């Protein structure tokens, strides 16, 4: 469904910015600072405390969260400015589409999670649950902080405690492992959900949507 630009983008709306649609590319946080007739000013995306660089005239991809849902859009990077605020100067958004799977926006959040590895894919026999915490969450998967390495490709079962819904169970597969500090037994395990019900996905979606609105209201 194509969405009209009118009344959709407003000052202080929180944005998620990606320089391409590749899944492995980082997502940067921004927000709308000013809207003009032919362009917008958005807070300069930052990475590890440094401004994100981009080429003038190139298209980037964004996500917008507001009270009516989540939206994908494209915009063109025109320039950047430092004063009075560090901002990107960008074109008015175009190709705005409502994201029916709005929960796929990645959201940094800490939640307790129980992880069970599936030892036998035919019998679904699992190991003893391990207690970890999440680093971020989306409707498509979760990143877990743990002190035990779980090999890529391993099938696991997850049980996550949501404040509004209690314990929610789902299956997943390890697709990525990051060791943020060399020599330290600490890992960020990327898990892709598999075969979860729409009911579970909807609970994740509503949880992320609520948290994003809370952040926007606090001006984060």
N, C-alpha and C positions, 0 to 999 in steps of 0.2 A: 504494500500500500504506500503510495507516494503522499508525502505530507507537505502542506503549504508552509512557507517560511513565516508567514504573518503570525505574530503573537507567539511564536514557538521559542525563539531565542531571546533571553532577557539578561540584563546585567546581574552579575553574581551567580549565574547558573554555573554549576561545576561541569567540567569537560574532562574526558579522557582522550589523549592524543596519541596516535601511532603514525610513524612516518611511512609505513607500508602496511599491507594486510597480512604479511607473513606472521604465522602464529608465534614464532620465536622472537620476534621483534619486541623491544620493550614498550610499555605503555607509560605515558607521562601524564601527570595531573596538571590541569590548568583551570581557569574560569574566565568568564566574560567580564571585562572591565568597562568596556564602552562599546556602544553600537551606533554607527553612523549610516548615512544613506547608502554608501557603496562598500563599506568595509567594517571590520570589527577590531577592537583591541582585546587581546586575551593575555592573561598572565603568562610570563615567559616560562615555558616548560624547563624543568631543571633535572639534571642527572648527577647524583653524588655531589650536590652543591655547586655544580657548574651549569651555565646555560646550555641548552641543547642547540646545536648548530644545524642549519638547514639551508638549502639553495633557493634563492629568490625565484619565484615563478613555478616552483614545484607544488604538486598537490599532496596534501596529507589527509589522513582519515581521522575521524573523531566520533566519540559517543557523547550523547547528552542525556542526563537524567533529570526529569522533572516530574511533577505530580501526575502526569498522564502516562508516564512510562519511560522507556529507553529508546533512543533514536540513533541511528548511524547517519553520518553525513560526510561530505568532502568539502575541503576549502583549499585555497591557494595561499601559500606563504609569500607575502609581498615585501616585508622588511621587518626590522626590529628597532626598538628604541629603549633607552636606558632611563631617561628622565621624562616626567617626574616619577614614573614607575617602570620597571623592566617589563616590557611587553613585546609580543609578536603583533605585527600589523598583518591582518589576513583578510581575504575576500569574504563577502557574505557566503554562508554555507549553501551548498547545492547538493543535488542527489540525496535529499533527506528521506530516509526510509525508517519506518517504525520497526524496531527489532522485536520480532515475536518471541525470540528466545533471549529476552533482555537480561536474564541472569548470567549470561556468558561474559559480562563485564567482570574483570578480575578485581577483587576487593581485598585489601589488606585487613585481616582480622585474626584475632587469637581466640581459638576455641579448643576445648579438650577433644581429643579423638582417640578412639581405640582402633588398633590395626591388627588384623589377623591375616597371615599369609595362607593362601590356598596351596597345599602341598600336592594335591591330586586333582587335576581338572575334571576327572570323570566322577569322582565321589564328592568333590568339594570339601574334602577334609581340611580343616584349618589348624593352625598352631595356636598356642596360648596368646591371648590378646596382649599387645604392647601399648602402653599409654604414652602419647605424644601430644603436641599442640600444632595447630595450623598456623601457617604464615600468611596465606591468602586463599581466597575461595572464589569460585565462579560456578555457574550452572553446568559447566563442562568438566570441571575437575577441581583439584585442591592441591596446594603445596604444603607439605608437612615438615616441621622441624623435628629431627630426631637424632639420637646418638648411635643409631644402628643403621648400617648400609643395607638397603633393599635393592637387589639387582633390577636393572631395566628389563621389562617384559614380564615381571612377576605379577600374578593376579593376587589381589588382596580384597578383604572385606573390611569395610569401615563402619564405625558407629560414632556419630557426632552428636553432641549435646547442644541443642538450640534452646535459648531461653524461652521462646514462645511455644515450641513444639515438643520439647523433651528429646529423647534419644531417637535419632533417625539413622537407619541402616542403608548401606549402598555398597555395590561392588565397583571395583576399579582395577586399572592396570598401571604399573609404574612405567612412565615414559621418559623421565628425566631425573638425573641425579646431579646435584651441585654440592661441592665441598667449599664453602665460603672462606674458610681459613685453613691453609695448608698445614698439615701436621696435627690438626685438632680433630677429634672424632665427633664431628658435627656435620649433619647433612641436611640439605633441602631436597626433599623427595617430591617430584612432580607426578601426580596421579590423575589419570583420565578416567572419568566415570564411564561405566559400561552397563547398559541395560537398566538404568534407573527409571522408575515410573514417573509419569507426568506429575503425580501428586507430590512426590519427593522433590522433583525439579521446581515445582511451583513454590514449595516451602523455602527452598534455597533462594529463589528469585525474590520472594517477599521479604525475606530476612535481609538480603543485600540492598534491596530498594529502600527499606526502612533505615538502614545504617547510612546509606548515601544521603538521604534526606536529612538525617540528623547532623551529618558533617556539613552539609550545605548551610543549614540553619545556624551552625556555629561559626560559619565563615572560614572553614578549613579548605 
